Amino acid sequence: MAVKDFIFDDTTNDLTITANGDFFVSESDAHHIEHILKADKGQFRQSPLLGFSIDRQQNGAVNTQEIKQEIRKQLIADGFTVRKIAVDGEVNINIDAERLLLQNG
């Protein structure tokens, strides 16, 4: 079962609003992963070590294996189960991960 959250517009990065004026809520795992990959460490107050800074990583001298290991580490730290990470060159990163929710009771 995926987590649901407010959804941001991909082009403007603003909250998406429905036709009746409400915030659009949907499965958000992909957005959460994207935010973790783009964020610098320290941008999440409650998790100051969370963040990958993907723009800097891809332009740096880090090899593909190090990128995959750090992405895996970051996602696991945020509660994701990571099945596979594939890095194709410096541009395409495909991630198969899911956040598992604990059931009460």
C-alpha positions in Angstrom: 0.0 0.0 0.0 1.5 3.3 -1.1 1.5 6.5 0.9 -0.8 9.3 -0.1 0.1 12.9 0.1 -0.4 16.3 -1.6 0.8 16.2 -5.2 3.0 18.9 -6.7 2.8 20.0 -10.4 5.9 18.7 -12.2 6.5 21.9 -14.1 5.8 24.6 -11.6 6.5 22.6 -8.4 3.3 24.2 -6.9 0.6 22.2 -5.1 -1.9 20.7 -7.6 -5.4 22.0 -7.1 -8.5 20.0 -8.3 -11.4 21.6 -10.3 -13.4 22.1 -7.1 -10.5 23.9 -5.4 -9.2 21.2 -3.1 -5.7 20.0 -2.9 -5.0 16.9 -5.1 -4.0 13.9 -3.0 -2.7 10.7 -4.6 0.0 8.0 -4.2 3.2 9.9 -3.6 6.1 7.5 -3.4 7.5 8.6 -6.7 7.3 12.3 -5.6 9.0 11.5 -2.2 11.8 9.7 -4.0 12.3 12.6 -6.4 12.4 15.1 -3.5 15.0 12.9 -1.6 17.2 12.7 -4.8 17.0 16.5 -5.4 17.4 17.7 -1.8 20.6 18.6 -0.2 21.5 17.3 3.2 20.0 19.6 5.8 16.9 20.6 3.9 14.6 18.2 5.8 14.6 19.6 9.4 13.4 16.3 11.0 16.0 14.3 9.0 19.0 16.5 8.5 21.1 13.7 7.0 18.5 12.9 4.3 19.1 14.1 0.8 21.2 13.1 -2.2 21.9 16.3 -4.2 21.6 14.5 -7.5 22.6 17.5 -9.6 26.0 17.7 -7.8 26.5 14.0 -7.7 26.0 13.5 -11.4 28.4 16.4 -12.3 31.0 15.2 -9.8 33.6 12.4 -9.9 31.4 9.8 -8.3 31.1 6.4 -10.1 27.8 4.6 -10.9 28.2 2.1 -8.1 28.7 4.8 -5.5 25.6 6.6 -6.8 23.5 3.5 -6.5 24.7 2.7 -3.0 24.0 6.3 -1.7 20.5 6.3 -3.3 19.8 3.0 -1.7 21.0 4.2 1.7 19.0 7.4 1.5 15.7 5.6 0.5 16.1 3.0 3.2 16.7 5.7 5.8 13.3 7.2 4.8 11.5 3.8 5.1 11.6 2.5 1.6 12.2 -1.1 0.6 14.5 -0.9 -2.4 14.3 -3.7 -5.0 16.4 -2.3 -7.7 18.3 0.8 -8.8 19.6 1.1 -12.4 21.8 3.9 -13.6 22.0 4.4 -17.3 24.8 6.8 -18.0 24.6 10.1 -16.1 21.0 11.0 -17.0 18.6 8.1 -16.4 18.1 6.6 -13.0 15.4 4.0 -12.6 14.3 3.1 -9.1 12.1 0.2 -8.0 11.2 1.0 -4.4 8.2 1.0 -2.2 7.4 2.4 1.3 5.8 -0.3 3.4 3.3 0.8 6.0 3.0 -0.9 9.3 -0.5 -2.0 10.2 -1.8 -1.3 13.7 -3.7 -4.0 15.6 
